[in-house]
């Protein structure tokens, strides 16, 4: 995201390594001849330069905040394991106690809380996480009570946020990243940054690819022997080319849960049949029985009727969480799972939580009265768009591939920080005069749009209008840019007239 002003006159350290003649199509031929007919790119280039420069200058501070907080967030997963080791880890025992006994210990430690769900240990030596709603719990947050599965000892209590189970350290960094700790109004910052990130990144790549250079190596790696601004530009452009795919994906996935653009994206997904399905846990008539979802008449798992505690269980009561987990295991839900406890008119929901590849994200609903599986939902049956959305969001949050995902996010965030810093350095090196330290540089000549062929300009205008409507903050901020630029043009003309007078 260059914040450099490219129209400043020639400099010896910024000349391309090799200039070649350009044809009307904008391609380098090396034949020594050229035409005077402007290509589409030569007409569009000033517009791309202008947008890239001003958007980079004004949006880059928001992107820098998002990248820095995102870098910290990617590292917070491993930091949590160190900071909260006492709550998360216990010595491995001979055998785990029944879940019901562990829940009793959690309830005894916090009698004011209501158990809503339980996350089973994902490996030996991990604690059981019992999630509770409490009178003082904030929205989307719950109290997590950590229980030793081998002794039922309560190891501690921490606030847990969202479906990812973020603990206080990661939650604080996440909220800084999402809304600057300002709550709902602060979400405008992150949506504005995500809306512009792909625009600035793709615009920068177009400008970088269009530069003439001595070899293809200079496209992907910094130019050897370059100094000053030319070296900074080389670092900025080559790293931007490597990072552009990740940056565009971060922008797209970040917009999926933004306030305004997210609503439009969700609406389009629903219309395309890509909404995320949910397992049906509703009970018929408040008693046991099939809960719908296309699985009416689903029988209990083989051998369920012979399990301890199942005798006499018919239309009432609760078989208990231990037998519910057994039923889910027999239904094929292996690996780490979470159990959502039943509420009025609903049954248990057991869901896999393994986001490693290949993912295990199946879920089943179990009737509390008789332990029968009422409904099941396999991740393989998700619509393709719903799968891609889940993968994208999990990857954005560092959950998809575990440590590898988190390291990739950290590297991408660090790349964006460097790209922005190098962009500001180029702007600083090319400021018009040293006595105007805060100047934005000489503006790119106006009126470039008049040189764009009408057959290109009209579709481009329509596309920009549609994108601006779909991404409202992008459209509004673009209109603000145009208005400010127009006012600056009027002021420049007025000064020119006064000078001539």
BELSUL-V848487 format. One record per residue. N is the residue number from 0. PHI is phi in whole degrees, -180 to 180 (* if undefined). Layout:
# BELSUL-V848487
n-><N,N>
phi-><PHI,PHI>
This chain:
# BELSUL-V848487
n-><0,1,2,3,4,5,6,7,8,9,10,11,12,13,14,15,16,17,18,19,20,21,22,23,24,25,26,27,28,29,30,31,32,33,34,35,36,37,38,39,40,41,42,43,44,45,46,47,48,49,50,51,52,53,54,55,56,57,58,59,60,61,62,63,64,65,66,67,68,69,70,71,72,73,74,75,76,77,78,79,80,81,82,83,84,85,86,87,88,89,90,91,92,93,94,95,96,97,98,99,100,101,102,103,104,105,106,107,108,109,110,111,112,113,114,115,116,117,118,119,120,121,122,123,124,125,126,127,128,129,130,131,132,133,134,135,136,137,138,139,140,141,142,143,144,145,146,147,148,149,150,151,152,153,154,155,156,157,158,159,160,161,162,163,164,165,166,167,168,169,170,171,172,173,174,175,176,177,178,179,180,181,182,183,184,185,186,187,188,189,190,191,192,193,194,195,196,197,198,199,200,201,202,203,204,205,206,207,208,209,210,211,212,213,214,215,216,217,218,219,220,221,222,223,224,225,226,227,228,229,230,231,232,233,234,235,236,237,238,239,240,241,242,243,244,245,246,247,248,249,250,251,252,253,254,255,256,257,258,259,260,261,262,263,264,265,266,267,268,269,270,271,272,273,274,275,276,277,278,279,280,281,282,283,284,285,286,287,288,289,290,291,292,293,294,295,296,297,298,299,300,301,302,303,304,305,306,307,308,309,310,311,312,313,314,315,316,317,318,319,320,321,322,323,324,325,326,327,328,329,330,331,332,333,334,335,336,337,338,339,340,341,342,343,344,345,346,347,348,349,350,351,352,353,354,355,356,357,358,359,360,361,362,363,364,365,366,367,368,369,370,371,372,373,374,375,376,377,378,379,380,381,382,383,384,385,386,387,388,389,390,391,392,393,394,395,396,397,398,399,400,401,402,403,404,405,406,407,408,409,410,411,412,413,414,415,416,417,418,419,420,421,422,423,424,425,426,427,428,429,430,431,432,433,434,435,436,437,438,439,440,441,442,443,444,445,446,447,448,449,450,451,452,453,454,455,456,457,458,459,460,461,462,463,464,465,466,467,468,469,470,471,472,473,474,475,476,477,478,479,480,481,482,483,484,485,486,487,488,489,490,491,492,493,494,495,496,497,498,499,500>
phi-><*,-68,-110,-78,-93,-78,-106,-135,90,-70,-134,-66,-93,-126,-78,-57,-61,-156,-92,-126,-60,-120,-88,-66,-90,88,-95,-79,-104,74,-88,88,-121,-151,-108,-96,-73,-70,-82,-61,-65,-64,-79,-81,-56,-60,-67,-64,-60,-65,-65,-64,-68,-71,-65,-63,-67,-96,-93,-55,-59,-68,-65,-65,-64,-63,-68,-66,-67,-66,-62,-65,-64,-62,-86,-71,-61,-75,-65,-58,-64,-86,-65,-110,-61,-62,-78,-92,-124,-141,-63,-72,-99,-71,-153,-81,-77,-58,-59,-60,-69,-67,-65,-61,-67,-66,-65,-67,-73,-132,-67,-84,-98,-115,-67,-108,-159,-135,-106,-72,-58,-88,-160,-64,90,-94,-87,-86,-106,-101,-97,-128,-95,-127,-58,-100,-72,-77,-60,68,-121,-144,-90,-103,-105,-99,-119,-69,-70,-95,-126,65,-77,-80,-89,159,-133,-144,-79,-116,-118,64,-72,-79,69,-64,-91,-51,-63,-69,-63,-62,-67,-62,-69,-63,-69,-82,-147,58,64,-104,78,-56,-61,-71,-67,-62,-61,-69,-70,-64,-64,-66,-66,-94,-57,-68,-66,-67,-66,-67,-62,-64,-66,-59,-66,-70,-68,-80,-72,-80,-152,-72,-151,-69,-61,-68,-74,-106,-129,-60,-70,-75,80,-73,-135,61,-65,-64,-67,-62,-62,-64,-65,-60,-72,-68,-67,-61,-66,-67,-93,-60,-62,-64,-66,-65,-66,-62,-62,-65,-70,-65,-72,-64,-116,-76,-72,-93,-64,-61,-65,-67,-64,-62,-64,-65,-59,-64,-66,-88,74,-106,-65,-77,-73,-131,-67,-89,-112,-71,-93,-83,64,75,-123,-70,124,-66,-102,90,74,86,-124,-59,83,-62,-82,-68,-65,-56,87,-61,-68,-97,-74,-60,93,-91,-62,78,-81,-128,-94,-148,80,-141,-69,96,-68,-66,-71,-64,-65,-61,-61,-67,-63,-69,-82,104,-88,-91,75,-67,-139,-122,-120,-93,-74,-72,-120,-59,84,-131,-105,-71,-125,-110,-132,-71,-127,-85,-99,-72,-93,-75,-71,-126,-133,-74,-149,-139,-110,-121,-72,-68,-77,-136,74,-82,-76,-84,-154,-140,-134,-98,-62,-63,-91,-61,-59,-56,-64,-67,-63,-63,-62,-62,-61,-65,-67,-63,-67,-63,-89,78,-103,-66,-121,65,-60,-60,-62,-66,-67,-64,-63,-62,-65,-67,-64,-65,-62,-64,-60,-66,-60,-66,-63,-67,-63,-65,-64,-62,-61,-67,-68,-111,-61,-58,-143,-69,-80,-116,-65,-100,-68,-86,89,-67,-70,-68,-52,-82,86,-63,-63,-68,-88,-78,-56,-61,-67,-99,-66,-65,-60,-64,-63,-64,-62,-63,-64,-66,-64,-64,-73,-72,-113,-57,-67,-66,-64,-66,-66,-65,-62,-64,-58,-64,-65,-63,-63,-64,-64,-64,-65,-62,-64,-64,-66,-62,-66,-65,-64,-64,-67,-68,-67>
